[in-house]
Amino acid sequence: MDRKRAHFTSFSIAGFTYYDGVFAFNQLKIGVQVRLVVEPTNQFDKNAVAIYVDENKLGYIPRSCNREVSKVLNAGYNIFSAFIQGVYPDAIPEEQVRVVVFINRNTD
């Protein structure tokens, strides 16, 4: 068991069809770290959290999972790390890529 982090949530990327997933798909391997970026001015969801690999926006944390992550990130706490958990090329686009989010543990 990795003592550096604790599992928080996992999900398929929402909106994967509409963003840069097609351009980054070959980079998406299990274990690749992704960035979580809050979008508090998003017109469709005030709790929106975008997912990036390099400069490519892959989509979002699904609305059903984003509230707590958004609150913490908007408060200025960077306690999460997120990684590609699974890649399923033959699935429908909205289920092709799964992400796992961990809470980083204090090392003190």
N, C-alpha and C positions, 0 to 999 in steps of 0.2 A: 504494500500500500504506500502510495506517495504521500508523505507528510507535508509537502509543500503546498498542497491545494485540496479543496473539498469540492465534490460534484455539486453543481447548483441546478442546471437544467440542460436539456438537449432538445433539438427540434430540427425540422427541415426548413430551409431558407424560403421565406415568403417573398414572392415577386421575382424569383430567380429568372423567369422568362423575360422580364422587362428591362433588365440591367445588363451588366457586362460579363455575366457568367459564360457566355459563348466564347469570349475573348480570353478568359482565364481558365477555362475548363481543364486544359492540360496541366496546369499548375496545381490543381486541386487534388491533393493526395491526403490520405489519412495522416494526421499529425501536423499538418501545415497550420501554423498560427494565423488567425484572422484578427482584424481590428474591429472593435465595436465603437460606433460613432453616433452619439445622440443627435437627433434632429428636432429640438423643441419647437421649431417654427413650422414643422411639417403640417400642411393643411389638411391631411387626411387622418393623422393620428398624433396627438400631442405627446405620446410616449414612444414615438418612433425611434428605433435604434437600427442604423444601417450596419451592414457587414461588408468589410473590405478585405481584399487580399492585394497587397501592393496598392496601386491606385485604382484598381478595378472594384467598383461597387457590385456586389453579388446580389443584394436584395436586403431583406430586413428580418429581424427577429419577429416571429408571428405575434400579432396583437394579443393573443391569449397568453403569451409568455413574457411580454416586454415591460410591463409596468414596474416591477421591482428593479430590474436592471437599469431602466431609464431613470428612476428616482435616485438611485445611488450615483450613477454617472453625472446626472445633472447637479447633484450636491457637491461634485468635485472629487469624489472618491474613485480612484482607479484600482479597484480590488479584484477585478475580473481578468481572467485569461480565457481565450476561446480558440478552439481548434477544429479543423475538419475531422469529423468522426466517421463519416462514411460517404462514398461516392458510388452512385448507382446509375450508370450511363443509360440503361435501358428503361428506367422509370420515367414517368411523366415529369416534365421540367420542375414542377413545384416539389417533387420528392427526390430529385437527383442528388442533392447534397445535404447531409446532416452535419450539424455543428453541436459541439458540447461546450458548455460554459462552466468554468470552475471559479470558486472564490479562492483567492490566494491567501494562504495562512500567514500569520505573523511569524517571523523567524526568531523572535526574541525568546 
